[in-house]
Amino acid sequence: MNNDISAPQVETDVLTAMRRPGPAWLTGLGLAGLLFAGGLALWAYQIMHGMGVAGITHPVGWGVYITDFVFWVGIAHSGTLISAVLFIFRARFRTSFNRAAEAMTIFALMVAGLFPLIHLGRVWRFYYLFPYPNQRQLWVNFRSPLIWDVFAVSTYFLVSLVFFYVGLMPDLAIAARHRSGRAGKLYRILSLGWTGNLRQWRHYGRLYMFLAAFATPLVASVHSIVSWDFAVSIIPGWHTTIFAPYFVAGAIFSGTAMVLTLVIPMRRVLNLQEHIPIDHIEAIAKILLLTSLIVGFSYVIEHGMAFYGENLFEMEQFRFRALGHYSLLFWIMIMCNAVLPLLLFIRRLRRSLAFLFVLSLLVNVGMWLERFVIVVCSLARDFDPYNWGNYLPSPVECGITLGSFGLFFAAFLVFVKTLPVLSITELKER
Amino acid sequence: MDRRKFLQLMGLVSGTTLLSSCGSERNQKELISYLVPPEDGVRPGTAAWRVSTCSECPAHCGITVRLREGRAVKLEGNPDHPVSQGALCMRGQAALWRLYHPQRLRTPLLRTGNGYRPIGWDEAMKRIAEAMTASAEKSRTNMLLTGSTSGSLAALQERFADTCRIDRLPEFEFFNHAALRQAYQLLYGRPRLPRFGIEDADLLVTVGADLLETFISPVGYAHQLSVARREKGLQWSHIEPHLSLTGANADRRLTIRPGSEATLLLWLLQTLAKRRRYARRLPQQILDALPKISLARAMDNSGLPGSSLTELARSLEKARHPLLITGGVATAQLAGGQVALLGCLLQWVLTVPWQGLDFDRAENFGRAGDLRDLQQLNLSLQNDEVGVLIISRTDPVRHSPQKWRLDENLRRARLSIAMTDLHTATSRTTDLILPLTQNFERWDDVEPRIGIHSLIQPAMAPLHNTRSEGDILLELQQRLTGRSEAATYEKYLQQRWKKLFSASQLRAFINKGFVTKGSPRTTISLRTKPTVAALRRIAPSEPLPAPATVITGSIRSFDGRSAVLPLLGEIPDPLTTVTHGNWVTLSPRLASQYGVKDGEELRLTKTDFAVAQPARLQPGLPDGIFGLPIDSLTSGPPGIDPATGEALRVIGGIKAHPTGKHFALPILSGSPSQKGRGIIPKPIHRKGKHHAEHRSLYPEPAYRQYRWAMAIDLKRCIGCAACVASCYVENSVPVVGREEHLKGREMSWLRIEPFYDDQGRASFIPMLCQHCDYAPCEPVCPVYAAYHNPEGLNVQVYNRCVGTRYCSNNCPYKVRRFNWWQHKWAPPLEKMHNPDLAPRSKGMMEKCTFCIQRIRTAHETAGKEDRLIRDGEVIPACAQSCPTDAITFGNLLDPQSAVARLIKTPRTYRVFEGLGTEPAVYYLRPD
């Protein structure tokens, strides 16, 4: 590995990446910001006129918004996986990605958290979803998976944020040392008086280990609970026990893909090739391959169960997915999630950055479509054939989805220029 | 402000507050004392009921009008009324939309070029009177053409016509049943439509007569049919070339080739006449005059297998009380006169012996004319013979063949006047429009059947500057002759009622809404000579060449007159489930032949008749038939039968070709088939057990006094959607329009789902919130907006709802409706809102509540009297309107309640029982 890089070299390389935003960065941020602003405006429009401006309808009461929610929560997954799980397993390649992945988690969760609000018919009453004491003695329904969601996602967000922040502290102190003026002061304050003495390191090590251990079960729990949003219902196509592991695998799959989407260009633009070696990227690609196999297996199981189960509703549902109105999306999804990633068995492709980048984009598309197929197809063909109906996303929904990408990328771009994108201290350790 | 001042002020405020809240018990009884004492019947917060009569069609069903704060908010059937027996169809329910229609004409309008100028009543009257006087001088005839009129208004019209020398033309109704009336005239000398004793029949054969849709008195017939099926075991065969709602509900539907009805009836008559007991009924001359026809010919002509024909004849012979009714499209074709004659002759043989026809309670079509009279008027117009033409409550322009150019010819009258409440095709061509008051704004009476006087009484003051027809005629009479029958129409009615009724009758009239004046039943006898003459003219005709078009009346718009009411556009056509818009139906096989799918335009042409409408595939419709609902006829009927004066509604030899255009049709049904899911089960569905029994971690629901439940008898349900309309009005369900329907966002809390089997037989199921014991919507709501109340109702708390829509997603019946918008009610429609209901705003879920407002009202009454709610005390809006009493509602915990007894019958099942939702809506399977 790249043990030959000296410690000061790491420090300057990583901190140089934070200096002087170029025109490309500014353009990127401007574009992302514009998308986000557009999304916000559309949301305001929707609040003003009602949910009717979205394409959702009867019987498809959930559409692109819930798809986006699950998609972003899924993206948020690999952050914890790479930071916490790999930390516990002492997988050394995690160092190359953990900071970016953690940041990605935070941003993806911020974006994901918006969608349950966006999809609410009366968003101005969103606080009804929290169990707060009130004189009307109204309480939330803890039987509802949507309430579980509120807790699962907010817990995950808080833990991820703390984990991110704790890991950042030593680096913030380093950044403070290299910066003067106000920025330096800010970094100093944020580093909470980190001096790097032995006692601090001892405490830090224990806390970080503890947080990692604490966050690990969350990897499984959050997306399991998100999957129960569906699995707890009685709708054919949703009501199935496979959903929790299936969704977790899918989430890690999409999350790792998103890490690749972000890290591969970042590595190049910020000149971090030396610190993020190709071997580490290959390790990530292997995770991608593994989770793709799990996801592909789940597809087979779902359809197989429907076929052998002889449940009329279930059979029609899976027939519809493969051959019905949305079959094109279904087959794109199969292609992107279960077929193309099999190419990663080939070592040369696994190490080809261009291939990995394109594949990661396709997997992102495929995983978005997977959620769309699950959410929409199941609702479109449920029990009573009289109610069957199809759904077409409206421009407002598409715009808000684009806006969510705008917010995510804007946040990530700001992160790239304000915080060390690699863990300096860990790289030094290495 | 300093501290002292503050304390002073606080002391003052708290002191006065304390003082003002002191008082004796006595003063506190009335929280708000009346500044102005309430008018009669207007007490805030309480409902008043007025009996009245519906005037959406000439059947005139009895209604009760529910009043809140001085305005009509709901119509229900008058339970005692002899015409409708407490039921009300969807058109009747929608009549309130006519009252509050935003486009109602509000003031007299005078045409000026292409526009209108509002004028005062005085000026309008002056113009009419002057024009009438001037025309009379110029030897032009003044004419009065009205829609079906009876009772006092008819009497007044007669006096008016006499004194003012105005020619009172025969009344014009598009469904005028002229062929039948002429046949009865010929056979018995009675040009009337008798009352059919359906409730006493044990076999009913209907030929073309769409009893459940537009034939004379559909609501009454539906009720009679239901009674007969229940009590007399009535078997019903319906014979028609197409598929109507009536046919779909008959026990047997025989599809014949269009135009072969006469042959079929002739064969039946001839076959029956071979039996002595029938032959005895017919004089020998008639028997001799009957054309001979072989079974082979009858089979060949009608397209029916011989077995069906002989079986039909045998069932008629076997029945004790057979009843045969012809009408509808069977008599509205070129051979219509023959069909009517032979049908009525069969009635003489089969039905008259057991007194199944009652001419002394005949339907009041006394002065109705037919299209020939309209043709005559058209000729007079062309010859410039018409002075003032007053057209009231009828739309001849819409219903006359386009080639007559009646709309243009109307301009040739010296002054043409339309009296109407909403614009019609006729009113758009006349010179002057006089806005009429609505049924709920005036006194009147009608005589729907001979001897039945039905009251129309005002429920509220007129909304607009409108007048009743009676008042207009009286004022014209005053202006023309210097004196009138009475100062106002109300006075005229009082005079007439005093003459007509005894004091006790008058009281009953006002309180019950109707008076039946009995007259002894007279016997009818067959007039041999004219019958023979007519029979000799009969030439068994060949059936019409395929493909043929059948123009059908609409249960939603009658002859098209109700199509203007937005509510009816919102309710799907029972067979096709299409809402807003027009279409032409054809069988799936014919559609594939023409290569059209739902919504693709098809152009039908025949010589001078052409119509282009989007196609709608209709399972069960015979191949070779295009079904054209009357609303889809953009320009009058294709022609008239010169022999009877009826419009031609069956025409053969149609050429059809797809135009390539595509229209988005709002089709509400996602699938015509139930895909073997047992929603309406056949017996086999009962055999298989679905799942293990219900187990739950949560305590079982425990109900103490009430568990509200509903039983719906699918054997009785005819899919007429009266319940749907009733639900819409009772619960102020928003009407959202075509665009939203195209997206699948209809708001109906209750819907009728038609499902077709492989043979094209339709069955119907009303689907509403099932109020499940283990409702899937309840656990998934994060905020308890959907919760289970102690009486078993699945309640939706609007104010608590945040709009996640999870409840709707998780509902296997998909009966929940989301408010996609802040729904707007164009004024004055908002006056129709039921004040007992919480309003819903955008972003909330809503659904059927089992009319919880009615349950609450019953609780209040029962609570005051310290008792439980009685069985039958709560009737939801849907059950109240049902013409066949298919819906029963009540308390399941009361073993004596009707619903508790009904669900013990072996026919009971619940939809998707295997899901373990334990619904409170029990269906009784149709077999």
Boltz contact constraints between the chains, C-beta under 6 A:
constraints:
  - contact:
      token1: [A, 50]
      token2: [B, 820]
      max_distance: 6.0
  - contact:
      token1: [A, 50]
      token2: [B, 821]
      max_distance: 6.0
  - contact:
      token1: [A, 50]
      token2: [B, 822]
      max_distance: 6.0
  - contact:
      token1: [A, 50]
      token2: [B, 842]
      max_distance: 6.0
  - contact:
      token1: [A, 51]
      token2: [B, 820]
      max_distance: 6.0
  - contact:
      token1: [A, 52]
      token2: [B, 820]
      max_distance: 6.0
  - contact:
      token1: [A, 52]
      token2: [B, 821]
      max_distance: 6.0
  - contact:
      token1: [A, 57]
      token2: [B, 743]
      max_distance: 6.0
  - contact:
      token1: [A, 57]
      token2: [B, 744]
      max_distance: 6.0
  - contact:
      token1: [A, 57]
      token2: [B, 745]
      max_distance: 6.0
  - contact:
      token1: [A, 58]
      token2: [B, 744]
      max_distance: 6.0
  - contact:
      token1: [A, 58]
      token2: [B, 745]
      max_distance: 6.0
  - contact:
      token1: [A, 59]
      token2: [B, 814]
      max_distance: 6.0
  - contact:
      token1: [A, 61]
      token2: [B, 805]
      max_distance: 6.0
  - contact:
      token1: [A, 61]
      token2: [B, 808]
      max_distance: 6.0
  - contact:
      token1: [A, 61]
      token2: [B, 809]
      max_distance: 6.0
  - contact:
      token1: [A, 120]
      token2: [B, 802]
      max_distance: 6.0
  - contact:
      token1: [A, 120]
      token2: [B, 803]
      max_distance: 6.0
  - contact:
      token1: [A, 121]
      token2: [B, 803]
      max_distance: 6.0
  - contact:
      token1: [A, 121]
      token2: [B, 843]
      max_distance: 6.0
  - contact:
      token1: [A, 122]
      token2: [B, 802]
      max_distance: 6.0
  - contact:
      token1: [A, 122]
      token2: [B, 803]
      max_distance: 6.0
  - contact:
      token1: [A, 122]
      token2: [B, 843]
      max_distance: 6.0
  - contact:
      token1: [A, 125]
      token2: [B, 802]
      max_distance: 6.0
  - contact:
      token1: [A, 128]
      token2: [B, 783]
      max_distance: 6.0
  - contact:
      token1: [A, 128]
      token2: [B, 802]
      max_distance: 6.0
  - contact:
      token1: [A, 129]
      token2: [B, 782]
      max_distance: 6.0
  - contact:
      token1: [A, 140]
      token2: [B, 782]
      max_distance: 6.0
  - contact:
      token1: [A, 140]
      token2: [B, 783]
      max_distance: 6.0
  - contact:
      token1: [A, 141]
      token2: [B, 781]
      max_distance: 6.0
  - contact:
      token1: [A, 141]
      token2: [B, 782]
      max_distance: 6.0
  - contact:
      token1: [A, 141]
      token2: [B, 784]
      max_distance: 6.0
  - contact:
      token1: [A, 143]
      token2: [B, 779]
      max_distance: 6.0
  - contact:
      token1: [A, 144]
      token2: [B, 780]
      max_distance: 6.0
  - contact:
      token1: [A, 144]
      token2: [B, 781]
      max_distance: 6.0
  - contact:
      token1: [A, 144]
      token2: [B, 782]
      max_distance: 6.0
  - contact:
      token1: [A, 146]
      token2: [B, 782]
      max_distance: 6.0
  - contact:
      token1: [A, 146]
      token2: [B, 804]
      max_distance: 6.0
  - contact:
      token1: [A, 147]
      token2: [B, 782]
      max_distance: 6.0
  - contact:
      token1: [A, 233]
      token2: [B, 810]
      max_distance: 6.0
  - contact:
      token1: [A, 234]
      token2: [B, 776]
      max_distance: 6.0
  - contact:
      token1: [A, 379]
      token2: [B, 809]
      max_distance: 6.0
  - contact:
      token1: [A, 383]
      token2: [B, 812]
      max_distance: 6.0
  - contact:
      token1: [A, 383]
      token2: [B, 912]
      max_distance: 6.0
  - contact:
      token1: [A, 384]
      token2: [B, 814]
      max_distance: 6.0
  - contact:
      token1: [A, 385]
      token2: [B, 670]
      max_distance: 6.0
  - contact:
      token1: [A, 385]
      token2: [B, 671]
      max_distance: 6.0
  - contact:
      token1: [A, 385]
      token2: [B, 674]
      max_distance: 6.0
  - contact:
      token1: [A, 385]
      token2: [B, 675]
      max_distance: 6.0
  - contact:
      token1: [A, 386]
      token2: [B, 669]
      max_distance: 6.0
  - contact:
      token1: [A, 386]
      token2: [B, 670]
      max_distance: 6.0
  - contact:
      token1: [A, 386]
      token2: [B, 753]
      max_distance: 6.0
  - contact:
      token1: [A, 387]
      token2: [B, 670]
      max_distance: 6.0
  - contact:
      token1: [A, 387]
      token2: [B, 814]
      max_distance: 6.0
  - contact:
      token1: [A, 388]
      token2: [B, 670]
      max_distance: 6.0
  - contact:
      token1: [A, 388]
      token2: [B, 671]
      max_distance: 6.0
  - contact:
      token1: [A, 389]
      token2: [B, 670]
      max_distance: 6.0
  - contact:
      token1: [A, 389]
      token2: [B, 744]
      max_distance: 6.0
